Amino acid sequence: MSIVIREMTIQDYDGVLALWRTSEGVGLSDADSEESIARYLDRNPGLSFVARDGEHLVGAVLCGHDGRRGYIHHLAVSESHRRQGLGRALVERCLSALRRDGIGKCHIFVFAGSQDTSAFWKSIGWTQRLELIVMSQYTR
Ligand SMILES: CC(C)(COP(=O)(O)OP(=O)(O)OC[C@H]1O[C@@H](n2cnc3c(N)ncnc32)[C@H](O)[C@@H]1OP(=O)(O)O)[C@@H](O)C(=O)NCCC(=O)NCCS
């Protein structure tokens, strides 16, 4: 593989959205509009990445932090490029960027029941938090 991983910019948006749309396990919402992603990248410089194989965008991950903890969202690798270490490499880039920013721990949200995805995270060293549930509310 001649894969290049580099920081995501908003110019990557169309390709990244196309990858997310075809990736099971990535839940999209109004928070993924071009405007929202541009704001996210501005607020979290140097933390989100894309992987390219030549012309083709084959991986993407959003990462940010709130000053205390890091959060990874929407990790996706093209089906054609899975099981070659690319998912792990993208996550490692995020963790290393978080460390550089002084952030000591990172969280992810995984859809309950997606066993392949859970197996991926566990196999790269992440711990499932059985004592926590996620709760949400709209601000409007
Ligand atoms: C999850 C995903 C990003 C993994 O990407 P990937 O590049 O294939 O992952 P890697 O090759 O780095 O895998 C690292 C290890 O994770 C484990 N793993 C990866 N995919 C797995 C699967 N489908 N089932 C079980 N274990 C898996 C393996 O142990 C693998 O190491 P190995 O190939 O040497 O056995 C990819 O399958 C994907 O895009 N899925 C759809 C979107 C998604 O679910 N994203 C996560 C949102 S939280």
PDBQT file of the ligand as one rigid body, heavy atoms in Angstrom, charges set to zero:
ROOT
HETATM    1  C1  LIG A 201     -13.638  -0.332  12.183  1.00  0.00    +0.000 C 
HETATM    2  C2  LIG A 201     -12.720   0.001  10.990  1.00  0.00    +0.000 C 
HETATM    3  C3  LIG A 201     -12.403   1.471  11.008  1.00  0.00    +0.000 C 
HETATM    4  C4  LIG A 201     -11.442  -0.832  11.144  1.00  0.00    +0.000 C 
HETATM    5  O1  LIG A 201     -10.521  -0.411  10.123  1.00  0.00    +0.000 OA
HETATM    6  P1  LIG A 201      -9.357  -1.374   9.597  1.00  0.00    +0.000 P 
HETATM    7  O2  LIG A 201      -8.406  -0.539   8.833  1.00  0.00    +0.000 OA
HETATM    8  O3  LIG A 201      -9.941  -2.549   8.907  1.00  0.00    +0.000 OA
HETATM    9  O4  LIG A 201      -8.700  -1.849  10.966  1.00  0.00    +0.000 OA
HETATM   10  P2  LIG A 201      -7.214  -2.439  11.183  1.00  0.00    +0.000 P 
HETATM   11  O5  LIG A 201      -6.776  -3.137   9.952  1.00  0.00    +0.000 OA
HETATM   12  O6  LIG A 201      -6.345  -1.368  11.717  1.00  0.00    +0.000 OA
HETATM   13  O7  LIG A 201      -7.513  -3.537  12.307  1.00  0.00    +0.000 OA
HETATM   14  C5  LIG A 201      -6.745  -3.643  13.488  1.00  0.00    +0.000 C 
HETATM   15  C6  LIG A 201      -7.239  -4.858  14.238  1.00  0.00    +0.000 C 
HETATM   16  O8  LIG A 201      -8.605  -4.689  14.628  1.00  0.00    +0.000 OA
HETATM   17  C7  LIG A 201      -9.275  -5.967  14.569  1.00  0.00    +0.000 C 
HETATM   18  N1  LIG A 201     -10.376  -5.873  13.599  1.00  0.00    +0.000 N 
HETATM   19  C8  LIG A 201     -10.483  -4.995  12.561  1.00  0.00    +0.000 A 
HETATM   20  N2  LIG A 201     -11.634  -5.211  11.895  1.00  0.00    +0.000 NA
HETATM   21  C9  LIG A 201     -12.250  -6.241  12.509  1.00  0.00    +0.000 A 
HETATM   22  C10 LIG A 201     -13.457  -6.948  12.265  1.00  0.00    +0.000 A 
HETATM   23  N3  LIG A 201     -14.277  -6.612  11.248  1.00  0.00    +0.000 N 
HETATM   24  N4  LIG A 201     -13.798  -7.980  13.090  1.00  0.00    +0.000 NA
HETATM   25  C11 LIG A 201     -12.971  -8.327  14.102  1.00  0.00    +0.000 A 
HETATM   26  N5  LIG A 201     -11.797  -7.690  14.389  1.00  0.00    +0.000 NA
HETATM   27  C12 LIG A 201     -11.450  -6.681  13.596  1.00  0.00    +0.000 A 
HETATM   28  C13 LIG A 201      -8.253  -6.986  14.158  1.00  0.00    +0.000 C 
HETATM   29  O9  LIG A 201      -7.653  -7.539  15.329  1.00  0.00    +0.000 OA
HETATM   30  C14 LIG A 201      -7.250  -6.136  13.412  1.00  0.00    +0.000 C 
HETATM   31  O10 LIG A 201      -5.963  -6.691  13.392  1.00  0.00    +0.000 OA
HETATM   32  P3  LIG A 201      -5.631  -7.885  12.337  1.00  0.00    +0.000 P 
HETATM   33  O11 LIG A 201      -6.172  -7.463  10.997  1.00  0.00    +0.000 OA
HETATM   34  O12 LIG A 201      -4.127  -7.948  12.398  1.00  0.00    +0.000 OA
HETATM   35  O13 LIG A 201      -6.318  -9.098  12.872  1.00  0.00    +0.000 OA
HETATM   36  C15 LIG A 201     -13.387  -0.405   9.641  1.00  0.00    +0.000 C 
HETATM   37  O14 LIG A 201     -13.819  -1.746   9.703  1.00  0.00    +0.000 OA
HETATM   38  C16 LIG A 201     -14.583   0.469   9.283  1.00  0.00    +0.000 C 
HETATM   39  O15 LIG A 201     -14.444   1.507   8.657  1.00  0.00    +0.000 OA
HETATM   40  N6  LIG A 201     -15.800   0.037   9.698  1.00  0.00    +0.000 N 
HETATM   41  C17 LIG A 201     -17.019   0.783   9.359  1.00  0.00    +0.000 C 
HETATM   42  C18 LIG A 201     -17.138   2.075  10.135  1.00  0.00    +0.000 C 
HETATM   43  C19 LIG A 201     -17.077   1.895  11.648  1.00  0.00    +0.000 C 
HETATM   44  O16 LIG A 201     -17.665   0.990  12.210  1.00  0.00    +0.000 OA
HETATM   45  N7  LIG A 201     -16.347   2.816  12.298  1.00  0.00    +0.000 N 
HETATM   46  C20 LIG A 201     -16.196   2.858  13.730  1.00  0.00    +0.000 C 
HETATM   47  C21 LIG A 201     -17.115   3.858  14.313  1.00  0.00    +0.000 C 
HETATM   48  S1  LIG A 201     -16.967   3.875  16.099  1.00  0.00    +0.000 SA
ENDROOT
TORSDOF 0
